[in-house]
Amino acid sequence: MARILRLNMARQSYHWEEVPPAYTGLGGRALTSRLIREEVDPSCHPLSTANKLVLAPGLLAGTFAANSGHLSAGGKSPLTGAIKEGNVGGTVSQKLARLGIKAVVLEGKPRQADGCCLVKISPEGVEFFPASEYEGLGNYRTMALLWKRFGRGVGVLSIGPAGEKCLTAASIQVSDPAGRPARAAGRGGLGALMGSKKLKALVVDDKGAPASVPLADPEGFKAAARAKGKYLTSGYEYETHRALEANTRIRHPDEIAQLDRLCDDLGLDPIEMGVTLGVLMEGGVIPWGSGSVALKMLKKVGKNDPWGLIIGNGSAFTGQALGLERVPAAKGEALPACDRRAEKGVGLTRASSPMGDDHTAGYAVAVNFLQCGCGDESLKKEGNIEFSRNPQIATAAIDATGLCPSVAFPVLDNPEALQCLVDLINACYGLSLTTVDVTALGRQILHDEKSFNREARFTRTQDHLPGFFKENLKPHNVTWDFTDEEIAQVLADL
């Protein structure tokens, strides 16, 4: 039976607890948001001892269903001050699930003078180790050394220099199958929260564990997994370097790849850094389009350089430091990808989502451009309230399963795809859920998150986009023209 592992980072101790009945049907984002909602004071400082970092595999993690290995990291965001879930692939989620771990909860806070530690979880138990030899290292070097120390194939979750400094754009990096930090829970600065707990790395070794979690109906699960290959294929492959390119106007692929790799190494959100570098260009600090200068500036985050401390705290902080008005950020978080004046469904999602401007919170582009769920044109205002609400609900539910968020595309478009998702969960746990139950789960997740934010004093005044979005956008001559009342309608009944 799966258990919850609690790590007391102040005492470097741990204890196991049985999963409360109310949590048995929760996983991934559903569990991280519920635990944060119930255990963290919404008014606390995000880097204080009162905040917690929760790591939860999805409901289908540890099975042989394809693309089911996503991990949710949750806490009060150091970047936005609201609740945050970072969704990340890699190897750690599957390994935690195979070890029978429902969630890992990091609690407490060491003294400022204490050094970092690392934690290893294996079938033999939980061990704390000093991490002084890894402090200040980038994620590539850290993961390589941990593979050498604990064996090739272990799962690693780590922070880079940005997280150690508690910079609010810091990411949590997760190892890919080759042991590289190529997967990131990037949005919201959860790497700073992990850094405040003085955890440099979590190592998960599942050697000797079962190859799969127990399945209530193995044959039924096999049939549903085969159907998944037909109905639940990924709708897109999101490339973080495209955010760097879009937000900085750098057009050289080699420089974009270097910036992306540097973000992974330092432990920074590439989307946040793409916008931040654009803000530096807007403010005249670095020239427009210069990838080489952008690289030099980003490297300052890994040093004790004042500019590194500024940009490592993200786009809104950097814009404020430079006295700029035109900063593309909402709720303190950088706006990724398309312009919200033209892509109105995305704009509504980013304004109304409890997660802030998170590209994985409900990708309305799927509705507006790809016509999933019978979507309409993005330039039109009509219909977009519903086209924003439905992807948010669907994505929240999918985030609970551990499947790649992009399967929301076929789920919105095909009733058979949603039924396939339900069949996988039922066969795994011996349940009899319906599609209505899965939709209700997505709504409950959003309700938990909205409730936390209300008590954190987030009101409708924070649910807006930057003022310059009211300017006319050519060539279609569109503006951001939703009122506060219309934005509030998107999730009004949750």
N, C-alpha and C positions, 0 to 999 in steps of 0.2 A: 504494500500500500504506500502511495506517495506521501511524503512528509514535507514540512516547511523547515528550512534550516535558517536559524537566526544567528548572525555573527555580531557579537558585541565588540566594536572596534576600539573602544576605550580600554577594555580589560583584555582584549585579544582572547576572548573565550567564545564558546558557541553552545547552543543547545538545539535539540530537535523537538518538534511538536507535531502532533497529529493535525490533519487538516480539519478545521471546523466544518460541520455539515453544510453551513451556508456557503462555503467556498468550493464544495466538491464539483460543481458544474462550471467553475470558472477557470480560466487559464489565460496566459498572455496578458493583453491589455485589460481584459475584464478583471483579472486578479490584481494587477499592479494598481489600477485606478481604485479598486475597492479597498485594498489595504492602505493606500495613501489617504483615501477619503476617511477611513475609520481610525487611523492611527497617527496621522500627522496633523498638528495644529495648523490650520490654513493661514494663520497670521504670523507664523514663525519666519525667521530669516532663513532663506534657502541653504545657507552654509552653516547653520547652527546645529547644535546637537539634537534639536527636536526633529529635524528633517530625517527622512529615511530613504535609502535607495533600495528598490525592490527589483529583482531579476526573476522573471517568470517565463518558463517555456510555454508554448502554446498547447492547446488541448490535444493536438495531433502530433506533437513533437515526440521523437523516440519511436515512431512507427516507420513503415516502409513507404508511406504515401509520399509522392514526389513533392519537392518544394515545401515541406512541412516543418522545416527546422528554424523558423524565426523565433527570436527571443524578444521579449518586451522588457525594457528598462524603464522604471517609473520613479517619480519623485516630484517634489515642488521645484520648479525650474529656476536655477540661478539666473537665467537670462531674462525670463518674462515675469517671474513671480507667481505664475499660474501653475496648474497641474501639468505634468508632461509625461508622455510615453514615447520612448525612442524604440523604433522597431528595426531589428537588425538580423541579418542572416548569419552565415558562418557555422562553426562546428559546436559551439558551446551549448546551444539549446538542446540538441539531440542527446548530447552526453549527459547533461543534467537530468533529462527525462529518463534515460536508461538507468541512471543511478537512483531513480525513485524520488526525485526532488521536484516538488511542486513549485517552490519558490525559494529564493535566497534573499534574506532581508538584512541589510546592513544598518546597524543601529549604533547610537552613541558617537562620540567624537574624541579622538585622542587629543592630548595637549599639543599646542602649536609647535613646541620644541621637539616633540617625538618624531622619529623617522618613519618612513613608509614601511609597510609590511607587504607580504604576499601570502595568499591563502591557497592551499591545495586541497581539493576534494577528490576522493577516490573511494573505491569499495572498502578500503581499510579504515576510512574515517576522514577527519578534518584536521589539517595542520596549519599553524601559523609560522612564518619564517621572517626574519629581518630582510629588508629589501634595499639596504643602503647601497649595495653594489649596482643596483639598477636605477637609482635616483638620477634624474637628469637625462637619462637615455631616451632616444626616440623609440617608437613602437616597433619598428623593424628590428632594431638591435635587441630590444627587450625580448621579443618573441623568439628570435633566433637563440638567444642564450637560455631561455626557459625550455625550449625543445632539446637543447643540448643537455640541460640539467635533468629534466624529468622524462625525456624520451620523445622521439618523433611521434607525432599524431595526437599529443595532448591538446585539448582545447584551451585557448588562452583569451582572456578578456583583460585589457590593460588600458592605462592612460599614458599619454606622453607628457612632455614638459608643460604644455598648456594646462592640463588637468592638475598636475602637481602644484602649479601656481594658483589654482582655483580661478582661472580666467573663464569668464562666463560664456565664451563660445567654444569651450572645450568639449571634445567628443569622447565616447568610450569606444575603443576599437576591439573587434572580435576577429579571431584568426579564421582564415579560410582553410581549405584542406591542405594547402601547401605551407601553412604556418605563417602566412603574411597577414598584416593588419589591414586587409583590404575590405573589411566590412565595418560599418560605423553606425552606432546609435549617436547621430550627430546633432540633431536639432535640440535646442533648449538648454544646452550647456550642462548636461548630466555628467560629463567628465569632471567638471568642477565640483559637483556633489561627491563623486567618488574620490576626488582629490582631498576634499575636506575630511573624509573618513580615513585618510592616509593609507588607502589601499592602492598600491601600484599595479598589482595584477592578481587575477583569480585564475588558477590553473585547475582544469577539470580533466581527470584521467579516468576513463571508463573501461580500462582493460580489465577483463574478467566479468564485466556486467553483461546481462542478456543483450542479444542483438536487437531486440525490440521490446517495447513495453508490453505487458500482457494485454491481449485482445479478447474482449468478451465474445465476439463472433468472428473468428479468423476467416472463415469462408466468405461471410458477408463483407468483411473488410476488403478482402482481395477483389471481390466483384466491384465494390465502390471505388477502389483504387484504380481499377482498369477503366471504369467510367470517367474517373477524374482526368485521365489522360486525354479523353475526348472532349469533355465539357469544361474543365477547369484549367486550361492552358493559360499561361501568362499573357496579358494584354500588351505589355510593353517592358522594355528593359531600361530602367532609368539610369543614366550615366551622370555621375556627379560632376565630371569635368565640363559637361555642357553648361552647368550653372555658372561655373567660373568664366566660361567663354561668353555667355550671354550677359553677365553682369559687369564684365570688365572690358568688353570689346577687344579682347586679345584673340587674334585669329591664327596663331601659329600652334598647330597640334602638339608639337614637342614641348612648348612652353606650358601649355595647358596640362599636359600629362605630368610635367615636373611639379606644377602647382598642386595638382591632385595628390601626387605621391607625398609631397611635403606636408600637406594637410594630414594625411594618414600618419605620417611619422611623428609630427608634433602633437597630434591628437586634437585636430580642429575640424569643425564642420565646414566642408568645402562650399556649401551654399552660402553660409554666413560670411565666409571669407571672400567669396566672389563679390558679394554686395559691398563688403567693407573696403575691398580694393577699389571698387567703383566709386565709393564715397571719397576715398583718398584722391582719386583722379578728379572727381567733381570739385574738390576743395583745392586743387592745384598743388597738392603735396607731391604727387608723382605724375608723370606725363600720361596722357591718354594712350592706351593700347600697347604700352611697353611691358612685355612679359618679363624681360630681364630685370627691370627695375622692380616690378611687382614681386618677383622671386626674392630679391634682396630685402625688400621690406618685410615679406612674410617670414623670412629666416630670423628676423629680430625677435619673434615671439619666443624662440628657443634660447634667447640670451637675456641678460639683465639690461635691456634697452628700454627707455621710456616709450618709444613708438611701439615696441612689441607688446608692452603692457596695455597700451591703448587699443590697438587693433585686435588683440586677443580677447577683448571684451565685446567684440561684435560691431555691427554697423550702426545701431542707434547710439551706442556709447561714443563711437568714433565721430559720428556726425555732430553730436553734442559738443565734443571736445573741439571741433573745428568751427562751431557756430553756424552749421549748415541747416537750412530749412528743408531742402529737397532730399530727404533720406527715405529710400524705399523699404520701410520697416513697419510692421504692425504689432502691437503689444510688445514692442521691444525686439522683435525677431525679424530677420531679413526676409523679403519677399522673393521667392524663387520663380524662375521661368517666366511665363507669359504676362503681358500687361493686363491688369484687371479691368481697364476701361473697355478693352475689346473682348476679353474672356470673362463675361459677367458672372457666370456660374462659379468660376474659380474665385472671383472677388468676394462673392457672398459667403463661400465656404471659409475663406481666410478671415473674413471679418467676424463670422459667427462662431467658428470652431472653438471649443474650450482649449484646444492645443495651440492656438495662435496660428501664425502663417506657416503651417506645416504641410508640405506637399503630399504627405501620406495620409492626411486627415480626411480625404474624400476628393478624388480627382475628377472634378466636374468636366474636365476636358474630354473625358471618355463619353460623357453625355452630349456635350455641345458639338464636338468635332467628329468623334467616331460614331456618333448616333447610337451608342449603347442605351438601352432603356427608352428608345424612341425620343431621343433628345432633339432639341431645336437649335437654330442658329445662335451662336454665342453673342452676336452683336445686338440681338433683341433683348429687351428687358423682360418681356412677358415669359412666364413659365419657369424662370430660373430659381425661384424660391424652392419649388419642388425638386428641381434638378440639382440643387445644392444639398437639400435635406437627405434625399435617398442615398446618394453615395456616402455621405457621412455615416449613416446608420449601417449600411452594408460593410463599409471599411472597418468600422469599430468591431462588428461581429467577426469579420475575417481575422482581424488582429488578435482576437481571442483564441483562434484555432492554431496559430503558428504558421498558416499558409502565407505565401507571398501576397502582399496587399494588392498586387496587380490583378489577382483573380477576381477582384470586384468588378472588372469589366464584363466578363462573361456572366457573372452572377446577376448583374443588372439587366443583362440582355436576354437571358435564357432561363426559363423556369426549371429546366432539367439540370442546369448547372447548380442552382441553389439546392435542389433536392439531392444531388450528388454530395454536396457538402454536408447536408443533414445525415445522409446515409453513412458517411465516414465516421461522424461523431457517434451515432447510435451503435454502429458495429464495434467501435473501439471501447465504449463504456457500457454497453448493454442497456441503452436508453431507448425511449420511443418518442424522441423530439419530432416536432413538425417544423415546416418552414416558418410558421408563425412564431414558434419559440425562438428560432435563431434571430429573426428580426427583432423580437422583444429583447434579446440579449444585447443587440447593438444599441437599442434605445436606452437600456438600463445603464450601459457603459457611459453614454453621453450624459445621462442624468447624474451619475456619480461625479463626473468631471465638472459639470455645470454647478452642482451643489458645492463642491470644494471651492471653485472660483468665486462664487457668491460670498462665501465666508472669508475668502482672502481679499474681499472688497473689490472684486472685479465687477463692474457694472456695465450698462449699455454704453457708457462714455468711452470704454476701451474697445468696443466692438465697431471699429471704423478703420478706414484706410487713410493713408497720408493725404493731406489737403490738396497737394498738387495733382492728384488723380482727377480732380474736377476740371483740369485744363483739357482743351480739345486735343484729341489724338488723331493725327492723319495716318493713312489716307481715307479712313472711313468716317472721320469726324465724329468720334464717339467720346463720351465722358463717363466717369463713374457717377451714376445718377440715382442710386438707391438711398432712401432716407433711413434714419436710425430706426424708425418704426418698421420699415420693410425688412431690414436686417434682423430685427428681433423676431420676426415671424418665422424665420428658418427653423429654429429649434424651440419655438415658444411653448410647445406642449410637452417638453421633456423636463 
